[in-house]
């Protein structure tokens, strides 16, 4: 801001603004008052606001559809120095009607050009918001008379104003603008006294304020009117109680004027409505100024500049200043003319028309302003996103800088919630640790929380182990730009947070939109939860260790891609990898060297047939066999009923916890995702082929079974083939001499019955992460076709 004091600006000594016509208006009786101009031909009163410069012409009142003045000729009594660039203002525009828009026709464009030619800013930048705050306070407190509706609105405004912090910059701004405000106030009085129309007066004000920015022009003019309105309101409020105010009011015949409250209510209600719109438009104009100045750190793009130009700020400024002129004239005429002015209905109607005009302008400004804020926010988010990417690629001493960007605390709030001790903590608890960012939306499945809770708690039971040197932080992804934050979401967030023993962000609002974009675009988050691993220096070690944790638990520490590759190299296909810890009996059966059968399906009749025939074969071959029912991926009511029947009829063992049935299939999917990302062709990968085969069983409605002898040989088959083989045991009885030959013999029988005709389906959720373009069939080795399936299963 330049330090040019307008108080030092030269003012013409011949300027009639230096004499106050208010002295003349208040120094005599009603006989000495100013009277409305009369048409010598018709005798009708003419509103001074609508009077043309030519004293012999008659001007009709401004119509509802024609807010553009009939003449753009400068005022004959123009007092400010005229800019040579605007000397062509004498051109007369044709009068027209039906103007519903701001400036669209050639006439309107010409007028807008005249308005903009008065604008020669000198680069000074004033923050006029403190001044507008005072103006708002004045106009809402000064209303002399208001209806019940407006009284409530005034009270609401005043309560809102009192809640706002006082503007400390008011004194500074008035050091620069107090004199221009006084000068414009005198000019308003002078123009009204000289019977100039509203347009000419507004253009004169624009010439007087030619060097100021648009928002400053409007604020100065508004303040000049507010000063007059406030003086009138102050006198109207105090003349019944204050002797001095009473004496001044008597000279002005204010008691006589105020006695007509029934008529005045409508007039002041109209003024109040217009003032409200003036305030709203003024604030929008100031906000546009802020857009152009306050966001200099985000380069104003050409697109944004073009968008701002569509707001037509000059037009909005003109009509707001013109509204101030009309309101000022209304108050001054009320004092000067008295009863004639009180009973005039044309001015109230004109105020209503101008209020409607400003309302349309306000709607347009708000729409453009919203678009501007969207563009600025997009630019800010883009810059923040690029900065985050650079930060993720930059080496750091520890992980504090990265974490402070990912989890942004405001006002020095503690950003984390400790789920174990139920308290807020700082990011320091994560310093130089391996951090697993648990990324999900608010709808994280209770089964997943249960399994994660179990794994996390188990890893912390021996804190001195290297595998325990990691922490989990829940990052709930809630994009409030797409869906608003509600009380229901807050409750869901708090419920999820309370159920977690690890850390979580204190509130989803601490996750910046740029971070959410990184989570989605860089780390590939869609819907399914994932674990992004950051090493002790904050470097990304794995964009999704979820599958590793599901397969190997804390043995996967430090959850890097290299560790994942190493674990697979050590792994072979066996019952331990397939079943893990879904039932503790499995480890006992393995140690005892028994044959183990895992089977699934929903058809209880097939289950009865399969278990009875398999049990008969095991007894006949004297093979110790244990069978375990693992149902289907989503253990609905049918699987629960099957488990109850199996237990009641003693057909086999069942997985007691339905969540562990879900985990069995979820973990198998994780094996598929993890294995497909290894550098091994699917056609030559036996482990992947076995995984795909069992997952394809889940995709069908038929039963299936897997047989294993301890950690040794395994075989598997579809339900109908297995029952057929078991019922035909007499044909291959001689191939089974003991337990070591049972599974190989069963495998040969299943392969002999295998038909080349098959239909294998592998169903994976679209939100499960990486989906390879090519998947081969486990039955024949040919590439499988990819389809999109929509499924809704209700029992």
C-alpha positions, 0 to 999 in steps of 0.5 A, spaced: 500 500 500 502 506 498 503 512 503 499 517 499 495 521 504 488 523 500 488 529 505 493 532 501 490 532 495 488 539 492 481 541 491 478 546 487 476 552 491 470 553 487 467 546 488 460 547 491 461 541 495 465 546 500 458 549 502 453 545 506 446 546 503 444 542 509 445 549 513 440 552 508 435 546 509 435 547 516 435 554 517 428 556 515 420 554 516 417 549 511 415 555 507 423 556 506 424 549 504 426 546 497 420 544 493 419 539 488 421 541 481 414 542 477 413 541 470 410 548 467 406 545 462 403 539 467 404 542 474 406 535 476 412 534 481 418 531 478 423 527 482 430 530 482 433 524 481 430 523 475 430 530 472 434 531 466 440 536 465 436 540 460 431 544 465 426 544 459 425 537 458 420 532 462 423 525 465 419 519 466 420 515 472 424 509 472 420 503 470 421 496 473 424 494 466 428 499 465 434 501 470 439 504 464 438 511 465 436 515 458 441 519 458 449 519 459 450 526 459 455 529 464 452 533 470 452 540 468 454 542 475 460 537 475 465 539 480 471 534 479 476 534 474 474 531 468 478 526 465 480 527 457 478 520 456 471 521 458 470 527 454 465 523 449 460 522 455 456 527 451 454 522 446 446 521 448 444 513 448 437 512 445 432 510 451 430 503 451 425 498 455 425 491 457 432 490 460 433 484 464 440 483 464 446 487 466 449 489 460 448 485 453 446 490 448 450 495 444 447 501 448 449 497 454 456 496 452 457 503 450 454 505 457 459 500 460 465 503 456 463 510 459 463 507 466 470 503 465 473 510 462 472 513 469 477 508 472 484 510 472 487 506 478 493 509 481 495 502 484 493 504 491 491 498 495 486 499 501 483 494 505 476 497 506 473 491 510 474 495 517 470 500 513 464 496 511 464 493 518 462 500 521 458 502 515 454 495 516 453 497 524 451 504 522 446 502 517 443 497 521 442 501 528 440 508 524 434 505 521 429 510 524 422 506 523 422 499 521 416 493 521 416 487 525 420 483 520 425 488 519 426 489 526 427 482 527 432 482 521 436 488 524 436 485 531 439 479 527 444 483 524 446 486 530 447 480 534 452 477 528 456 484 528 457 484 535 460 477 535 465 479 530 472 481 532 473 489 532 477 491 526 484 494 528 485 497 521 479 502 521 484 507 524 489 506 519 484 506 513 480 512 515 487 516 515 487 515 508 479 515 506 476 520 511 477 526 507 474 522 500 468 520 504 467 527 507 468 530 500 463 525 497 458 526 502 458 533 500 458 532 493 451 528 494 448 533 498 450 538 492 448 534 487 441 533 490 440 540 492 442 542 484 436 537 482 441 532 478 438 525 476 441 519 479 445 517 473 449 523 472 450 524 480 453 517 480 458 518 474 460 524 477 462 520 483 466 515 479 470 521 476 471 524 483 474 517 485 477 515 478 484 513 481 481 508 486 480 501 486 472 499 484 471 496 491 474 502 494 470 507 490 464 503 493 466 503 500 467 511 500 460 512 497 457 507 501 460 510 507 458 517 505 451 515 505 452 511 511 454 518 515 448 522 512 443 516 514 446 515 521 446 522 522 438 522 521 437 516 524 441 518 531 437 524 531 430 520 530 432 516 535 434 521 540 430 527 539 424 525 544 429 524 550 435 529 548 434 536 549 439 538 543 436 533 539 429 536 540 431 543 538 435 541 532 429 536 530 424 542 531 428 546 526 428 540 521 420 539 523 422 532 524 417 530 529 412 532 524 415 528 519 416 522 524 408 522 526 407 519 519 409 512 521 404 508 517 407 511 511 414 511 513 414 504 515 414 502 508 419 507 505 424 505 510 423 498 509 424 499 502 430 503 504 433 497 508 432 492 503 436 496 498 441 497 503 442 489 505 443 488 497 448 494 497 452 491 503 452 484 500 454 486 493 459 491 496 462 485 500 462 481 493 466 486 490 471 486 496 472 479 495 473 479 488 479 484 490 481 479 495 481 473 489 486 478 485 491 480 491 490 475 496 492 469 492 498 472 489 502 465 492 498 461 487 499 464 480 493 467 477 492 463 471 489 466 464 483 462 465 481 465 472 483 472 470 478 471 464 473 468 469 473 474 473 472 479 467 465 475 466 463 478 473 463 485 470 465 488 477 465 495 474 457 494 473 456 492 480 460 498 482 456 503 478 449 500 481 451 499 488 453 507 488 447 509 484 443 505 490 447 509 495 445 516 491 438 514 491 438 512 498 441 519 500 437 523 495 431 519 499 433 522 506 435 529 504 428 530 500 425 527 506 428 533 510 427 538 504 420 537 502 416 533 508 409 531 507 410 531 499 416 526 499 412 522 505 406 521 500 410 519 494 410 512 492 414 513 486 420 513 489 419 507 494 417 503 487 424 505 484 427 503 490 424 496 490 426 496 482 433 497 484 433 492 490 431 487 484 436 489 480 442 488 485 439 482 487 440 479 480 447 482 480 449 479 487 446 472 484 451 473 478 457 475 482 456 469 487 456 464 481 462 467 478 465 468 485 464 460 487 467 459 480 473 463 482 474 460 489 474 453 485 479 455 480 483 457 486 482 451 490 484 447 484 490 450 483 492 450 491 491 443 491 495 442 485 501 445 488 500 442 494 499 435 491 506 436 487 509 439 493 507 432 496 510 428 491 517 432 491 517 431 499 515 423 498 521 423 493 526 427 497 531 423 503 529 425 510 533 424 517 526 421 520 519 421 518 517 427 522 516 432 516 512 427 511 508 425 517 506 432 519 504 433 511 500 427 511 497 429 518 496 436 518 494 439 525 491 446 526 492 451 531 497 446 534 492 441 536 495 434 538 493 430 531 493 423 533 488 419 538 492 413 542 487 407 541 490 404 547 490 409 552 484 413 549 488 420 549 490 425 544 498 425 542 503 428 538 506 425 532 513 424 536 510 417 538 511 415 531 518 418 530 523 413 527 519 408 527 516 403 521 509 406 520 503 402 517 498 407 514 491 404 515 487 407 509 480 406 508 473 409 508 468 410 514 465 403 512 471 399 514 468 392 515 468 389 522 471 382 520 477 386 518 477 390 524 477 384 528 483 380 524 487 387 524 486 387 532 488 380 533 494 381 529 496 388 532 495 385 539 499 379 538 505 383 535 505 387 541 505 382 546 513 381 545 515 388 544 522 387 544 522 383 538 524 386 531 517 384 528 514 389 534 517 395 532 512 398 527 505 402 529 499 403 525 495 409 524 488 409 521 487 414 515 480 415 514 479 418 507 473 422 507 472 427 501 468 433 503 468 436 497 464 430 494 460 428 500 458 433 506 460 431 513 454 430 517 453 428 524 452 420 522 459 420 519 462 423 525 458 418 530 461 412 525 468 415 525 468 415 533 465 408 533 471 406 529 476 410 532 474 407 539 474 400 536 482 400 534 487 399 539 492 403 534 493 410 533 488 414 528 488 421 526 484 425 531 479 428 525 478 426 518 479 434 517 486 433 518 487 430 512 488 435 506 485 434 499 492 434 496 493 428 501 487 424 499 489 425 492 495 422 493 492 416 496 488 415 491 492 417 485 499 415 487 497 409 492 491 406 488 486 407 494 479 405 491 474 402 496 478 396 500 482 398 506 490 398 504 496 399 508 501 404 506 508 402 509 513 408 511 520 406 513 523 410 519 526 416 514 519 417 512 520 413 505 515 409 502 517 402 503 510 399 500 504 402 497 500 396 500 502 391 505 495 389 506 496 382 503 503 381 506 500 382 513 494 377 511 498 372 509 504 372 514 502 377 519 508 380 523 512 375 520 512 380 514 516 385 518 518 390 515 513 389 510 517 391 504 517 389 497 523 385 498 521 382 504 515 379 500 519 376 495 523 373 500 517 370 503 515 367 497 521 364 495 521 360 502 514 358 501 511 352 498 504 350 497 501 346 503 495 346 508 499 350 513 499 356 507 492 355 505 489 354 512 494 358 517 490 359 523 483 359 522 482 353 526 488 351 532 486 343 531 490 344 524 497 344 527 495 338 532 493 334 526 499 336 522 504 334 528 500 327 529 501 326 521 493 325 520 490 326 513 486 333 513 480 335 509 478 342 508 471 342 504 466 348 502 459 349 499 452 350 501 448 344 499 447 340 505 445 334 501 452 334 498 455 335 504 452 329 507 453 325 501 461 327 501 462 326 508 459 320 509 462 317 503 469 320 505 468 317 512 467 310 509 473 310 505 478 313 510 475 307 515 476 302 510 483 304 508 485 305 515 487 312 514 486 317 520 482 323 517 480 329 520 475 334 516 473 341 516 468 345 513 470 352 511 463 354 508 463 360 503 467 367 503 461 371 505 458 366 511 451 368 510 445 364 514 445 358 509 453 357 511 451 358 519 445 353 518 450 348 515 455 349 520 449 347 525 447 341 522 454 338 521 455 339 528 449 336 530 449 330 525 457 329 527 459 330 520 465 333 521 469 339 524 467 346 523 470 353 523 467 356 530 468 363 528 464 365 522 469 371 521 475 366 521 471 363 515 471 370 512 478 371 513 480 364 510 477 366 503 480 374 504 487 371 505 486 366 499 485 373 495 491 376 498 495 370 496 492 371 489 494 379 489 501 378 492 503 372 488 501 375 481 505 381 482 511 376 483 516 376 477 513 369 475 509 367 469 502 364 471 502 358 466 509 356 470 507 358 477 504 352 481 502 355 487 498 361 483 495 355 479 492 352 486 490 359 489 486 360 482 483 353 483 480 354 490 478 361 488 474 358 482 471 353 487 468 359 491 465 362 484 461 356 483 455 354 487 458 346 487 462 343 493 469 342 493 474 339 497 482 339 498 486 333 501 493 333 505 497 329 509 500 333 514 505 338 510 506 333 504 502 332 498 496 335 497 490 334 492 483 337 490 477 336 486 470 339 485 464 336 489 461 331 484 468 328 482 470 327 489 463 323 491 464 319 485 471 317 486 469 316 494 463 311 492 468 308 487 473 306 492 473 299 491 476 300 484 482 303 487 482 300 494 489 296 492 493 303 491 492 304 498 497 301 502 497 306 508 497 313 510 502 315 505 499 312 499 492 315 500 493 322 497 497 320 491 492 315 489 486 319 490 490 324 486 490 319 480 483 318 481 481 325 480 485 326 474 483 320 471 476 322 471 478 330 469 474 332 463 476 337 458 470 340 458 469 345 464 467 352 466 471 355 471 470 362 474 474 366 478 470 372 482 474 378 485 471 384 487 473 390 483 475 394 489 480 389 491 486 393 488 491 390 482 487 386 477 492 383 472 490 384 465 491 376 463 489 370 468 490 363 466 485 358 467 488 353 472 484 347 469 487 348 462 492 353 462 489 358 457 487 365 458 481 367 461 476 371 459 474 378 463 467 379 465 464 385 469 459 382 474 454 385 478 451 381 484 446 382 490 445 375 494 440 376 499 438 370 503 
